[in-house]
């Protein structure tokens, strides 16, 4: 009897688990499907483009606990994306090309072949090798900013370059360099962490690094803020080359709209039996780049209409219009 009961319960539990997973995926996908089709602000344009790309990659996402909840294709695969036409590797090549950065990578093996990549059946092995060997997360951010038309943004294959711009050139950068622990994020902002450095930790460490060596290189990664939950207790961000795709990330917010204890540290303790130590959200979060509002164009004086020349006894083909009836007694063109 007990065995029969177990056999009846197991299928129900399995169905419940599958429905729960499907609901989670639909919820994450819904974050980006709500992006406006015709954005009417710079931040909305940025979010719409980043969301479009996440949706194209079958909406992979990392949940608020830092778990990879969905992934369908990977960066160098020939598998088609959600449009049914574009191979995954080809879309990554598009990010390099659309950002304008590919042409500066000519010394990297395979980059030149990416310049001629198409959606046809040729697998382009040299280009695909380049896409695997070269991190493309900064190329993705640059692609989004170029496509959105962000004024003053300088595309780069290294995140630290536009982070540095915000720090060193605050007047010309479209972003403001801010502490992610004390500044509320908004749509269009960039949240960035430092990779592989034990000496540049958090906002204070990054500020000290840029102040001491404004031209130094530093491995970083930035995600783009694209939406907030209806209760504004979660922020959703999209990043490229996150687990080899364009992936949505969820981070909690508190009642003041600030990040709720950004998970920091490493995943060194992550192992079977220590799942609580595993989180793709646990990073060395260091800076929030706040998108500046677009300054309204200064109203210029209306141009004065040019003095109209006309003629009474007009020459055919001269292009000079005939004077109206009330001015028929005078000509602005002497001798005509």
ZIUR-V990541 format. One record per run of one state. SS is the DSSP state (h for helix, s for strand, l for the rest). FROM is the first residue (numbers start at 1). LEN is the number of residues. If there is no record, write none. Layout:
SS,FROM,LEN  SS,FROM,LEN
This chain:
l,1,1  h,2,32  l,34,8  h,42,15  l,57,4  s,61,2  l,63,5  s,68,3  l,71,9  s,80,1  l,81,6  s,87,1  h,88,11  l,99,3  h,102,4  l,106,5  h,111,4  l,115,10  h,125,9  l,134,3  h,137,12  l,149,10  h,159,10  l,169,6  s,175,4  l,179,11  s,190,5  l,195,7  h,202,11  l,213,7  s,220,9  l,229,5  s,234,6  l,240,7  s,247,7  l,254,5  s,259,1  l,260,15  h,275,3  l,278,6  s,284,8  l,292,18  s,310,2  l,312,9  s,321,2  l,323,2  h,325,3  l,328,9
